[in-house]
Amino acid sequence: MKRLPNLKDKLSLLYGSIFFVRKHFITIFGLGLIAAFGRVIQLGGLGEIPSWANIVLEVAVETARVLIFLFVLGVANIKRGAYHVRRMFTRRNNLKTYWSIATKKLKTQWIQISLSFLGFLIIAGVINFLIDSLAYETCLFLTLKSEGILADTTSEWIVLLFFKNISVIPFTIVFETILLLWITRESRLSPSGQQSDN
């Protein structure tokens, strides 16, 4: 006899994302920090930079985000994540199989996907609200400028992007990648971040 799914089961994608971030916090935070400092420097937070440095920093920022994606896709293994991407696009049958599984899950388990997505939006909204409050309603930005840490020409946007790059952006990448894994495979991610067969 099958047990009825409870709320935790219906929010498994969201729980999986939260547990994955918690278990691999140092790696995800570290890559987010690279992107955060890259954005701050790009926007002149430490002063004007030449155009070539801006390009180099953009590559660093995007590389950090891609590495987070591959890290999650490979279930805490960047090399395995890259292998999955290569295999997906080098074998035509794989794309058909993934599409078939995804279509089936989207049709039959749309409630689970919708609830997890709604939960994600609420969490992301709260994080964004807190970041906005930190940037605009505290003395942090003015203190950083008065202490000479940030250049005088900068705006609160520097603080916003720094904190977004170490919080909501990595969390979004994790959630979307786990969703991609879940809808394209006949396996699921357990709360510990490991794969298990249905």
N, C-alpha and C positions, 0 to 999 in steps of 0.2 A: 504494500500500500504506500503510495507516494504521499509525502508530507506536503502540506500547503506551504508555499514560499512565504517567509516572513519579510518584514521591512528590510532587514539586513541583507537578505538574499537579493531583494529588488534593488538595493543600493550597492551591490557588490562591486560594480565598476568604480564607484566613488570611494568605497572603503579600500579597494585594491590600490587606488592611486595614493590615498593618504598613507597607507602602510608602506608602500614602495618608497615614497618620499622620506618617511620616518626611518626606514631601514637603511637607505642609501643617502642619508642627508648630506654627509660630508662631500661626496662626489657631486651631487646635484647642486649643492650650495656653492661649491668651489667653481664649477663651470659657470654658474649664474654670476658669481663675483667677477669672473673674467669679463663677461658681457657688460656687467654694471660699470666697472671701471673704464672699459672701452668707450661706452656711451658718454660717461662724464667727460673724458678727455676729448672725445669727438666734438662735444657741444661747447668746448672752451672752458670747461670747469676749472682747469689749471692754467688757462691762458690760451692764446692763439697757437694753432699748430699748422704746419704746411699741408698742402693738399695730398701729398704722397702718404703722410702719416695718417690722414683721415681714411684713405683707402686701406692701408694696412690694418688699422683698427676695425674697420668694417668687416674685413676678412676674419679677424680674431673674434669679433662678436658673433658673426654668423656661424663660424666654426664651433664655438662653444655651444650654441643652440643645437646644431646638427649632432654634436657629440652627445648631448642629453637625449635627443631622439633615438640615436643608435644604442645608447646605453640601456634605455627602457625597452626598445624593440628586441634587443638581445637578452632581455631579462638579466640586467646587471653585467652585461658583457658587450662592449663596443664592437669587438671583432665579430662576434656572432650576429649582432645587429646589422653590420655591414654585409655579412654573408646573406642574411635574409633579404635585404634590399636587392642585392645582385641576383639572387635566385628568382626573386619575384619578376624581374624584368628580362631575364635571359631564357626563361622557359615559358612558352606561351600557355601551356596547359595549367601552369600554376595560377596565372591570372584568372582563367576560367573557373578554376576550383575555388579560389578566394572569393570571386564575385558571387558564385553560387551559394557559398556558406554565408556571406554577408547579406545577400538578399533574403535568405531564409530566416536569419536571425532578426533582421530589421522588420520582417513581417510578423514573426511569431513572438518576439520578445521586445516589442517597441515600448511597452510600459516600463520595463527594467531600464532600458536606455534613456527614456524620457525622465524618469525619476532621478537617475544618477546625474543626468545633464542638468536638471533643475537644481540638485544639490550642489553641483559644481558652480553653477552661476551664482548661487547664494554665497558660497564661500569666497569666490573671486570678487563678488561685489563688496563683501565685508572687508576683504584685504585692501581693495582699491579705496574704500571709504577711509580706512585707517591711514593709508599712505597719503591721501589728500589732506587729511586732518594734520598729519605730521608735517607736511610741506607748508601748508597755508595757515595753520592755527597754532603753531608752536614757534619758539624762537630758534629752532634748529638751523634754518637756512641763514638767518641774520647772524647767528653765532659763528657759523662756518665762514661767512664772508668777513666778519669783524676779526676773526682769528687768522685771516690770511690763507685759510685752507682752500677756499674757492675764490676765483677771480671776481673782481668788482662788477664785471660786465655780465655775469651769469644771472639766471632767473631761477625761480622755484622748480622749473621743469627739470633741472639737474637732479634735485632731490627726488622728485617723482620717479624719474627713469631709473635712478640708482636702486631704489627700493623695489620697483616693479621687476627689475631684472634679477633680483635675488629672491623674489617671492612668487608673485602671480604669474609671471611669464614661464618660469620653470615648471610650476604646478600645472599650468595649461598644457605644456608640452607633454608632461607625464600623463595627464588624464587623457588627452587625445591619442597618444600612442597606445595606452592600455586599451582604449576603446577600439582602436584599429586592430590590435592583437586579438581582442575578444570577438569582434564581428567577422574576422577572416579565418578563424581557426576552430577546429572541433575540440579545443582545449581552453581552459580558463586559467587566469592568474589567481593563485591563492593569496590571502592577505600577507603571507610572508614574501611574496614576490616571485614565487616559483610557479612553474607550470604543472598542471595536473589534468589528466584526461577526464572528460565527462563520462 
